[in-house]
Amino acid sequence: MPTDSDSHHKSGLISDTAYKQYEKRLLKEVIQNPPPNHVAIIMDGNRRFAQELGLAPTEGHKEGRNKLEEILNWVMEAGVKILTVYAFSSENINRNPEEVAELMRLFEESFYKAADDERIHKNQIRIRALGMIEMLPESVQKAVRYAEEKTRKYDKYHLNLAIAYSGREEIIQAIREIAGKVKKGEIELAQIDEKMFSGYLYTKEFPDPDLILRTSGEVRVSNFLLWQLAYSELYFADVYWPGFRKIDFLRAIRSYQQRARRYGK
């Protein structure tokens, strides 16, 4: 006679099979249409994910890092060439010192791990850190330089990690730099336009994001890529970052593909 555990196991297998079938169908649909070239993700919800499971915040951050490693495969499979993720804002530095110290340790470890990851080199993924890197501990800065140097010749895919990042500060720094050149007579006021200004931002080598995705159910951009998102499509997923699934990602891409982008026209 079948037991309750047998029934539970059987229903789990059925749901897993249904999930995989739906995932395959979604992927097939997505790859038949042009993908966004540049996707930016606000990876939110690590701490709340950990709290709901009765874990320390640092455990949520570890799971969040694992999710980023996983999503790299999804991004390439969907045909996305540039991935920019919001990993740590300049305001986050004011969090609990123990939590920040553990985050810095994870960043240091992750940059070294990524730089030596066979998958990164096989797929020619260039790694960059965007933000006020000088605010980070020297050990993290060293790890960033290591990853950037080891991947600097690649251009097939791009992985940008916004760390110690502030969208407002990025704009202010660009204004200061341009103002300094105007003062020296190197730039005429009439020369300043959107294209020139974009050339002074951290993302100057990339097109603006086509799609900005935020997890955790929060509906705001939180000081992320404020200049660059002017015409980006926005997508908000009601799931914490560590729990973000492949079907959640594919749904976001499909939603982008179904929208008519007018760029203000």
N, C-alpha and C positions, 0 to 999 in steps of 0.2 A: 504494500500500500504506500503511495507517495506521501511524504511528510511535508510540513509547511516549508522547511528549508529547501526541499526539492522544488516546490512550486515557486519559491522566491528566486532560486537559481535559474529556473527555466524562464521566468518573466524577465530576469536580468539579461539573459542571452537574447531574448526576443527584442528587447529595447535597444541593446547594443547593435544588433543586426539592422534594425530599423534606422538607427542613428547613422550607421555607416552607409546605408543605401541613400539616405537623404543627403548626406555629405557629398557622396559621389555625384548625385544628381545636381546639387548646387554648384559643384566645381565645374562640371561639364557645361552648365549654363553660363557661368562666369567667364570661362576661357574662350567662349564663342564670341565675346564682345570685347571692345578695346578696354584695357584696364587703366586705372589711374596711374600715371607715371610716378607720382610722388605722393606717398601716404605719410601723414604725421599722426602720431598716437600720444594722447595724454593717458599715461598708464596709472590709473587712479584706483584706489581701493585695497591696497596691500594690507594696511593696518586693520581696516574693518573686516577683511577676510580672516585675518588671524584672530581678531577679537571674537568673532562668531564661532570659531572653532576652539576657543579657550586657549589660544597660543599667544606667545609674546610677539610684539610688533615685528621684531627682527625675523621671526619665522615667516611672516607674511612677505617681507622684502625678499627673502631667499626664494620663496615660491614665485614671486614676481619676476625675479631674474631668470628662473627656469622657464617661465612662460615666454620671455623675450627670446631665449634661445630656440624655443619651439616655433615661435611665429615666423622666424626667419625662413623656415622651409615653406610655410604657407605663402609668404610674400613672393618668393621666387616662383613658386608653382602657379600663382595667379598672374605672373608677368609684371609685377610692380618692380621698378628699377631702383627707386630711392625710398628708404624708410628713415624717418626722423622721429625719435621718441623722446618724450619729456620725462627724464629720469630723476631730476633733482633740481628744484628751484632755488634761487638765491635766498628766498625766505625760509626754506627748509632747514637752513643752517642753525636757525634759532630753536629747533626742536630739542627734545631731551638729549643731553650730551652723550649718554650711553647709546641711544638709538642712532645718533649721527655718526658716532665712532664706528659702530657696526656697519652702517651704510658705506662709510669710506673704505672699510676693509673689504666689503663686497665689491665695490667699484674697482679697487686695486686688483683684486683677484680676477674679476671679470675681464678687465682689459688685457691682462696677461694671457688669460685662458683663450680669449677670442683671437688674440694675435697669433697664437700657436695652434689654433683650431684648423685641422685639415680642410674642413668644409669651407672656411673663409677663403683659403687659398685656392681650393679647387674651383670655387665659383667666382673668384676674383672680386671679392667684396672689399671695398675701401672703407675703413673705419675712421671717423672723425668725432671729436668732442666739440660741442658748441657751448659757449658761455664764458663766464669769468673764471677760467680754469685756475688763474693765479690765487683764487680764494681757497682752493682745495689744499689739503696737506701735500707736502713735497712727494711723499710716497705715491700718492694717487697721480700727481702730475707726471711723475716718472713713468708710471704704467701707461698713461695716456700717450705720452711721447713714443713709448715702445710700440704700442698698437698702431699709431698713425704712421710711424716710420716703416714698419713691416708690411703695411698694406698700401703705401702711398702711390705705387705704380699701377694699382688696379683701377678700372673704371667701368666694369660690367655692371656691378651693383654698388650701392652706397648705403652704409649704415651710419647715421648721425645720432649721437647721444647728447641731448641737451642737459648739461650738468652745471650747477651753480648758475642757472640761466634765469634771466628776467627779460621779458619782451620790452618793457618800458626802458630798462637800462640799455638794451641793445640799440634802441632808437636814439637815446640820449648820447651814447658814445658815438654814433654815426654823425649826429648833429655837431658835436664838439670837433670831430675830425674835419668835417667839411668847413665849419666856421673857421678853424685854424688855417686852412688852406686859402679861404677867402681873404682872411686878414693878411696873409703873406702875398696875396696877389696871384696865387697859383690857380685860383678858380674865380670866374666871374659869376655874379649872382644869376645872371640870365642863363647860365649853363646848368643850374641846378634843376633837375627834373626827377621823375620817378625812377627812371632807369639808372641815373647817376646815384641817387640815394640808395637804391637796392645794392649797389656795388660796394657800400660801406657796411653792410650787415654781415653777420656770421654766415648767412646762407648765400653769399654772393655768387658762389659757383653753381648754384642749383636753381631750377625753376621753382616758383611758389608751389606749395602743396595743392594738389587737386582735391584731396580728401583729408579732412581732420576728424579723427575718431577719438571719442573719449569713453572710457569705461566707468563703472560704478554708479551710473544713474544720475550723476550731477550734470546739469545743463549749463555749463559755462566754460570759457576758454582759459581762465586762470593765468593771464599774463603770458600766454604762449604764442609766439610767432604773430604778434599783433599787427605788424605791417604786412607780413606775407599772406595772412589769411583773408585779405580783402575780398577775394572771389573764390575762396575754397568752399567746397561742399562740406557741411558739418553732419556728423552722425554720432548719436549718443546711445551707447549700449548699457542696458540696465543689469550689469553683471560686474562683479569686482574683477580687477585685472588678473589675479591668479586663476580665477575660474573661467576666464575668457576661452571659448572653444573655437575650433576651426569653423563650425557653422556660423558662429557669431561674426567672425571675420568675413566669411564669404557673403553673408547677408549684407554687411556694410558695403562690400565691393559691388554687389548686385544693386543695392539702393543707389549708389553713385552712378552706375551705368544706366539706370532708368531715368535719371534726371536730365533735363534740357539745360545746359550751361549757356547763359546769355552774356555773362561778363558785363552786366549793366546796360546792354544794348536793347 
